[in-house]
Amino acid sequence: MELIEQEPHFWELYQDDHQYYLGIAVDMSSVVSCWDIFLTPEQIHAYRLQGRESIVVLAKTIVDAVYRGDFSYLHQHQVSSAQTQAMQTAFQQWRAG
């Protein structure tokens, strides 16, 4: 697992072989809600074609849905605890330099 893109304090994009994962923090004013999700094959394809901009658009779409009270996308794409742990380890390794 490797951290490959980020928007500090908002989202991080990770890659593990051919799968991509997004860690996203949604600021709900009094609390920040953090989620780890997997990207769909279509989203991976968009990232390969459009790069970072496709993730910016995806993150905005997720935040807009959460602000409307719709967490369904996040629940449907949530990763396992093992994947979350791998993402956290990759972040710590990246931060350590």
Legacy VTK file of the C-alpha trace (Angstrom):
# vtk DataFile Version 3.0
C-alpha trace
ASCII
DATASET POLYDATA
POINTS 97 float
0.000 0.000 0.000
1.342 3.437 -0.936
0.076 7.007 -0.514
0.078 8.475 -4.036
-1.948 11.725 -3.832
-3.349 13.938 -1.113
-5.138 17.135 -0.267
-3.900 17.849 3.279
-6.552 17.578 6.006
-9.165 16.532 3.405
-8.310 13.367 1.490
-5.577 10.836 0.724
-5.417 8.461 -2.224
-3.690 5.105 -1.784
-2.765 2.378 -4.233
-2.259 -1.301 -3.468
-1.378 -3.166 -6.655
-4.351 -2.481 -8.951
-6.797 -1.282 -6.274
-7.147 2.311 -5.111
-8.476 3.583 -1.791
-9.571 7.019 -0.643
-9.360 8.265 2.914
-11.620 11.294 3.250
-12.366 13.638 6.146
-15.712 15.437 6.042
-15.890 18.538 8.255
-19.348 18.704 9.812
-18.456 21.919 11.745
-18.588 20.401 15.234
-17.040 17.057 14.282
-14.900 15.661 11.473
-16.130 12.376 10.040
-13.347 10.218 8.538
-14.037 7.425 6.061
-11.912 4.932 4.132
-13.453 3.714 0.896
-12.421 1.774 -2.189
-12.612 3.219 -5.677
-14.744 1.500 -8.302
-13.173 0.333 -11.588
-14.776 3.354 -13.289
-13.258 5.748 -10.748
-9.844 4.103 -11.138
-10.118 4.498 -14.908
-11.071 8.173 -14.491
-8.069 8.711 -12.213
-5.730 7.112 -14.740
-7.099 9.379 -17.484
-7.702 12.642 -15.596
-5.398 12.331 -12.609
-5.899 14.300 -9.433
-8.866 16.276 -10.803
-11.025 13.140 -10.875
-10.375 12.643 -7.141
-11.139 16.302 -6.410
-14.511 15.874 -8.139
-15.204 12.573 -6.342
-14.369 14.088 -2.944
-16.662 17.062 -3.614
-19.475 14.716 -4.644
-19.065 12.718 -1.431
-18.992 15.837 0.758
-22.091 17.241 -0.956
-23.970 13.978 -0.318
-22.902 13.878 3.341
-24.036 17.477 3.853
-27.456 16.368 2.568
-27.407 13.565 5.145
-26.753 10.847 2.564
-24.040 8.474 3.782
-25.098 5.597 1.506
-22.146 5.881 -0.885
-19.693 5.813 2.010
-21.392 2.793 3.590
-21.510 0.890 0.284
-17.812 1.475 -0.465
-16.346 1.232 3.033
-13.176 -0.853 3.281
-12.372 -3.589 5.784
-10.538 -2.862 9.014
-7.452 -4.598 7.553
-7.484 -2.215 4.582
-7.894 0.772 6.909
-4.914 -0.450 8.922
-2.834 -0.807 5.741
-3.788 2.759 4.755
-2.796 4.083 8.179
0.533 2.250 8.013
1.216 3.659 4.538
0.425 7.170 5.799
2.792 6.783 8.749
5.554 5.514 6.449
4.981 8.423 4.067
5.055 10.922 6.925
8.271 9.436 8.310
9.849 10.160 4.943
LINES 1 98
97 0 1 2 3 4 5 6 7 8 9 10 11 12 13 14 15 16 17 18 19 20 21 22 23 24 25 26 27 28 29 30 31 32 33 34 35 36 37 38 39 40 41 42 43 44 45 46 47 48 49 50 51 52 53 54 55 56 57 58 59 60 61 62 63 64 65 66 67 68 69 70 71 72 73 74 75 76 77 78 79 80 81 82 83 84 85 86 87 88 89 90 91 92 93 94 95 96
